Amino acid sequence: MVVESFSIPSRIVNLRAEAAFTVLEKAKLAERKGIDVVHLEIGEPDFDTPRHIKEAAIEALRRNETHYTPTPGMPELREAVAEYLREVYGVDFDWKDNIAITVGAKQAVFAVMLSILEEGDEVIYPEPGYPAYSSAAAYAGARTIPYRLTIDNGFSMKAEKLSEMITPKTKIIVLNSPNNPCGSVMPSQDVKEIVELAEDHKLYILSDEIYRPIIFDDLQHYSPLNYASHTDRVILVDGFSKRYAMTGWRLGYVAISKEIYPYLVKVLNIMTSCPVSFAQRAAVAALRGPQEPVYDMVREYEKRRDVVVEELSKIQGLRFIKPTGAFYAFVDVSHILGKIGKSSEEFVLDLIENYGVAFLHGTAMGDYGEGYIRISFANSVDNIRRGIRRLKQAVEEIMGE
Ligand SMILES: Cc1ncc(COP(=O)(O)O)c(C=O)c1O
């Protein structure tokens, strides 16, 4: 008998997929066994996509806009993105030369990394952090250099420490504010100093601003675009998933320099040819239509954030910072893990099976996430209270033993 042997390339074996989906699967399995699980693991708005956005897609379907569009997206949408960037950042991007629509911000991250990284280049990225940064950089052959975010540094990157990490091989610094999973927002001074550092060293900043409008306590969001002396070295990644509750539509975008743009478009061309045509029509309506649904969602996230903080404060032995953006609290549970001798992943699985509540283990966001769990507040106030009270019960039982 001939046994066919095959090998999977190491770049695929080593690719780190997003573990949030694995935890969700585990929680669903527990539900099939009859366990009632409160879901605080997934980073996805629980709101419906606003009606006028859905209507725009339905209208596009009726008009038979069901064909390929240009690879970087339909001109109307790129124009709408350029208008938005002008309005929000006061920066001029040309829709023809700078703006590309992608299949989610995740594809944007991948395509940018593939477009500019050479084998051996170094990418500094926040860790714990959204896993696509390191996966995409490693896939492109780069060395991934994590910048450790902790409660003690306010979950924010600082220029001083970054300057010690930069080498002649460094090509990109990734920023993500508001931050997943930490719920932090970078202060203006940190952003400004990092921009100056990057300009001095001629580095690119990849700024992932997908949570930009989801910000609390009347804080302001600061982008590298606010401080860059020219936009050529700032690559903006954003998307529609979080802001407009459009995760399933798979739409993001990149604003990038004219020099890199054709190469980025080439990568997108090979990957997907173009984003979904009628979804792009919906995105035009999202950007140009009323923004009240966004403000309403943000107000609701802020209320939920307060509930998360209120409930977590009742639990002894946890450390956390009040989240100021995105919809996550990142909670230090190392004290509890030390007592039970388990990893954050084992703890999270125990909580699903034995207490009916699902969180994301910190290591889903990189090794530096060990000791933490991420609590998503993209769920109702009732469920947030129920879920965190289940955590309280678990912690009390463990610590009381
Ligand atoms: C920080 C960050 N960037 C990008 C994404 C990707 O979003 P999407 O591909 O749905 O646009 C996510 C999704 O969770 C995220 O948390």
The ligand as an ORCA input file, in Angstrom:
! r2SCAN-3c Opt
* xyz 0 1
  C      -7.974     45.545     16.783
  C      -8.705     44.889     15.678
  N      -8.337     45.131     14.417
  C      -8.949     44.560     13.382
  C      -9.994     43.680     13.572
  C     -10.605     43.034     12.365
  O     -11.892     43.399     12.103
  P     -12.619     43.046     10.757
  O     -11.753     42.120      9.968
  O     -13.911     42.408     11.152
  O     -12.826     44.350     10.033
  C     -10.419     43.377     14.864
  C     -11.495     42.400     15.101
  O     -11.717     41.905     16.171
  C      -9.768     44.006     15.949
  O     -10.121     43.762     17.222
*
